Amino acid sequence: MDSELRDFVRSLGLSPQGEPRPLGGGDIAAVSWLETDQGPVVIKRDDAERLSGEAEGLRVLGQATSRLVVPEVLGEGDGWLVMEALESTGRTGRDETALGEGLRELHDTTGAMHGWHRDNACGSTPQPNEPLEDGRAFQRERRLLPLTRACHDRGLIDARLRSRLENVAADLETWLPAVPSSLVHGDLWSGNVLFTRRGPAIIDPAVYRHYPEVDLAMLTLFGAPGEGFFAAYWDGDAPADWPRREALFQLYPLLNHLLLFGGAYRSGVERALSRVEAG
């Protein structure tokens, strides 16, 4: 074991038992599982500022929801983050319902401003969060336009696609209502949801306050949750314009994937954009 890691783990009052075991799924950070005298922990190694944002997000989410499991932060610093380890047991219909109820509880934590008091990151992409009162302006100025420009500058989208994205961003006030901001996980794709013995858990957040559909659209982008989830979350009928909102809030993660991983995601951007344009 790296001596720096050993010393950091011991500074938290934990005694390592054996060597760290690398975990899959860490496209950005190095993630490993370590047995200790007080049970297993998960360790991340990454940019210190990104890990600080993640640690803060975990603490905020843990305070905001009693229905979802959020791993406890055991320590962070010097590019390390040590967290409570959670073991996945596989989902059931009841888990889907509990996830919907828990996410609704999380999104009931509302505020006046859209954004966050600090910037963080979605993957390795810097995520600007300077607050704005109007959520339409926040989605345009902090999400769609910065990534549209970044993708165009790297030659990942052409001038015509950039213009279409900019037109959608400019048009939000004509159809998307202004709403109070909800606390959102911010990167809630299916890989960041675990089903544990204690119930559904959420990991790897990029928190801020915005439209709650941010989290729903991410969940449906890479593996849709079951009907029980939506029945529990909506607790009634979905908004009439949910399909359009779903497509809108999928544009940001799709543009981010295009920026991070290349041209394979361009077709996804175009499909979501066409759905928004169709109304």
C-alpha positions in Angstrom: 0.0 0.0 0.0 1.1 3.5 -0.8 2.7 4.9 2.4 0.8 8.3 2.0 -2.5 6.4 1.8 -1.6 4.2 4.8 -0.7 7.3 6.9 -3.9 9.1 5.8 -6.2 6.1 6.7 -4.5 5.8 10.1 -4.9 9.5 10.8 -8.7 8.8 10.6 -8.4 6.2 13.4 -8.6 3.2 11.0 -6.2 0.3 10.7 -5.9 -1.0 7.1 -6.4 -4.8 6.7 -4.7 -5.9 3.6 -4.3 -4.0 0.3 -6.7 -1.7 -1.5 -8.8 -3.5 -4.2 -9.5 -1.4 -7.3 -13.1 -0.9 -8.2 -14.5 -0.5 -11.7 -16.5 2.5 -13.0 -14.0 5.2 -12.0 -13.6 6.9 -15.4 -12.3 10.1 -13.7 -10.9 9.2 -10.3 -9.1 6.1 -9.0 -11.5 4.3 -6.7 -10.7 1.3 -4.4 -12.1 -0.8 -1.6 -10.1 -1.3 1.6 -10.8 -3.5 4.5 -10.1 -1.9 7.9 -10.4 -2.9 11.5 -13.7 -1.0 11.6 -15.2 -2.4 8.4 -14.7 -1.7 4.7 -14.2 1.8 3.3 -14.1 3.2 -0.2 -11.2 5.5 -1.2 -11.0 7.9 -4.0 -7.8 9.6 -5.3 -8.4 12.7 -7.5 -7.9 16.4 -7.7 -8.3 17.8 -4.2 -10.8 20.5 -5.2 -13.1 18.0 -7.0 -13.0 15.7 -4.0 -13.8 18.6 -1.6 -16.9 19.4 -3.7 -17.9 15.7 -3.7 -17.4 15.4 0.1 -19.5 18.6 0.7 -22.2 17.2 -1.6 -22.4 13.9 0.3 -22.8 15.7 3.6 -25.5 18.0 2.2 -27.4 15.1 0.7 -27.1 13.1 3.9 -28.7 16.0 5.8 -31.5 16.5 3.3 -32.9 13.0 3.0 -33.8 10.3 5.5 -35.2 8.0 2.9 -32.1 7.5 0.8 -28.8 6.1 2.0 -25.8 8.4 1.5 -22.3 7.2 2.3 -20.8 8.9 5.3 -17.6 10.9 4.7 -14.9 9.6 7.0 -12.2 11.9 5.9 -10.8 14.0 3.1 -7.7 15.9 2.2 -4.5 15.9 0.1 -6.3 14.4 -2.8 -7.9 11.5 -0.8 -11.5 10.9 0.1 -12.4 8.1 2.4 -16.1 7.1 2.7 -18.3 4.4 4.2 -18.5 1.4 1.9 -21.9 0.3 0.6 -22.5 -3.1 -0.9 -25.1 -3.5 -3.7 -27.6 -6.3 -3.3 -29.7 -5.9 -6.5 -33.0 -4.1 -6.9 -36.6 -5.1 -6.1 -39.9 -3.4 -6.9 -39.9 -2.0 -3.4 -36.5 -0.5 -4.0 -37.8 1.4 -7.1 -40.7 2.8 -5.0 -38.3 3.8 -2.2 -36.0 5.5 -4.7 -38.9 7.5 -6.1 -40.1 8.5 -2.6 -36.6 9.4 -1.5 -35.8 11.5 -4.5 -39.1 13.4 -4.1 -38.1 14.1 -0.5 -34.7 15.4 -1.6 -36.2 17.7 -4.2 -38.6 19.1 -1.7 -35.6 21.0 -0.3 -36.1 24.2 -2.2 -34.5 27.7 -2.3 -34.8 31.0 -4.1 -31.6 30.9 -6.2 -30.5 28.4 -8.8 -26.9 27.3 -8.5 -24.5 26.7 -5.6 -22.2 28.7 -3.4 -19.1 27.1 -5.1 -18.3 25.6 -8.4 -17.8 21.9 -8.6 -17.4 19.3 -11.4 -19.4 16.8 -13.4 -16.9 14.1 -14.1 -13.7 16.1 -14.9 -15.6 19.0 -16.5 -15.7 22.2 -14.3 -19.3 23.0 -13.4 -20.0 26.7 -12.9 -22.6 27.3 -10.3 -22.7 31.1 -9.7 -26.3 31.5 -8.5 -29.1 33.2 -10.6 -32.6 33.8 -9.5 -34.2 32.6 -12.8 -33.7 28.9 -13.5 -34.1 29.4 -17.3 -31.2 31.9 -17.2 -29.1 29.4 -15.1 -29.7 26.6 -17.5 -28.8 28.8 -20.4 -25.8 30.7 -18.9 -24.3 28.0 -16.6 -25.1 24.8 -18.5 -26.1 24.9 -22.2 -24.0 27.7 -23.6 -20.7 27.0 -21.9 -20.7 23.4 -23.1 -22.0 24.3 -26.5 -19.1 26.7 -26.9 -16.6 24.2 -25.6 -17.8 21.4 -27.9 -17.7 23.8 -30.9 -14.2 25.1 -30.1 -13.0 21.4 -30.1 -14.6 20.7 -33.4 -17.1 18.3 -31.9 -20.2 20.1 -33.2 -20.5 22.3 -36.4 -21.8 25.8 -36.7 -25.3 24.7 -37.6 -25.7 22.4 -34.5 -24.2 25.2 -32.3 -26.8 27.6 -33.7 -29.6 25.2 -32.9 -28.4 24.7 -29.4 -28.1 28.4 -28.8 -31.6 29.0 -30.2 -33.1 26.4 -27.8 -31.2 28.1 -24.9 -32.5 31.5 -25.9 -36.1 30.3 -26.1 -36.5 28.7 -22.7 -38.6 31.5 -21.2 -41.3 30.9 -23.9 -42.2 27.5 -22.5 -40.3 26.5 -19.3 -42.0 28.0 -16.2 -40.0 29.7 -13.5 -39.9 27.6 -10.3 -38.1 27.6 -7.0 -34.9 25.7 -7.1 -34.6 22.1 -5.7 -31.6 20.5 -4.2 -30.3 18.1 -6.9 -27.8 15.3 -6.9 -26.5 16.7 -10.2 -25.0 13.5 -11.7 -27.7 10.9 -11.0 -27.1 8.4 -13.8 -27.9 4.8 -13.0 -24.3 3.9 -12.0 -24.6 6.4 -9.2 -27.6 4.6 -7.6 -27.0 1.5 -5.5 -29.6 -0.8 -4.0 -28.3 -1.9 -0.6 -29.7 -3.8 2.4 -30.5 -0.5 4.0 -32.4 0.7 0.9 -31.5 2.7 -2.2 -28.3 4.7 -2.0 -26.9 7.6 -4.0 -23.2 8.3 -4.6 -20.8 10.5 -6.5 -22.8 13.8 -6.4 -22.2 17.1 -8.1 -24.8 19.0 -6.1 -26.5 22.3 -6.8 -30.0 23.8 -6.8 -32.0 23.7 -10.0 -35.0 22.1 -11.7 -35.7 18.7 -10.1 -36.0 17.2 -13.6 -32.1 17.4 -13.8 -32.0 14.2 -11.8 -34.9 12.5 -13.5 -33.5 13.1 -16.9 -30.1 11.7 -16.0 -31.8 8.6 -14.6 -33.6 7.9 -17.9 -30.6 8.8 -20.0 -28.5 5.7 -19.2 -31.0 3.1 -18.1 -34.6 4.0 -17.2 -36.0 3.2 -13.7 -39.1 1.1 -13.5 -42.7 2.2 -13.3 -42.8 2.0 -9.5 -40.2 4.7 -9.4 -42.2 7.2 -11.4 -45.5 6.3 -9.6 -43.8 7.1 -6.3 -42.0 10.2 -7.5 -44.9 11.9 -9.2 -47.4 10.7 -6.6 -50.0 11.4 -9.4 -49.6 12.4 -13.0 -46.3 13.6 -14.6 -46.3 17.2 -15.9 -47.8 17.3 -19.4 -44.6 18.6 -20.8 -42.3 16.0 -19.1 -41.1 14.5 -22.4 -39.8 17.9 -23.5 -38.3 18.7 -20.1 -36.6 15.3 -20.1 -35.0 16.0 -23.5 -33.9 19.5 -22.4 -32.2 18.4 -19.2 -30.5 15.5 -21.1 -28.7 18.0 -23.3 -26.2 19.1 -20.7 -25.0 15.6 -19.7 -25.0 14.6 -23.4 -22.9 17.6 -24.3 -20.6 16.8 -21.3 -20.2 13.2 -22.5 -19.4 14.5 -26.0 -16.8 16.8 -24.6 -15.2 14.1 -22.4 -15.5 11.0 -24.6 -15.8 12.2 -28.2 -18.0 12.1 -31.2 -20.0 8.9 -30.4 -22.3 11.1 -28.3 -23.1 13.7 -31.0 -26.1 11.7 -32.3 -27.5 11.6 -28.8 -27.2 15.4 -28.6 -29.0 15.8 -32.0 -31.8 13.4 -30.9 -32.5 15.2 -27.6 -32.3 18.6 -29.4 -34.8 17.6 -32.0 -37.2 16.5 -29.2 -36.9 19.9 -27.5 -37.4 21.7 -30.8 -40.5 19.6 -31.6 -42.2 20.9 -28.4 
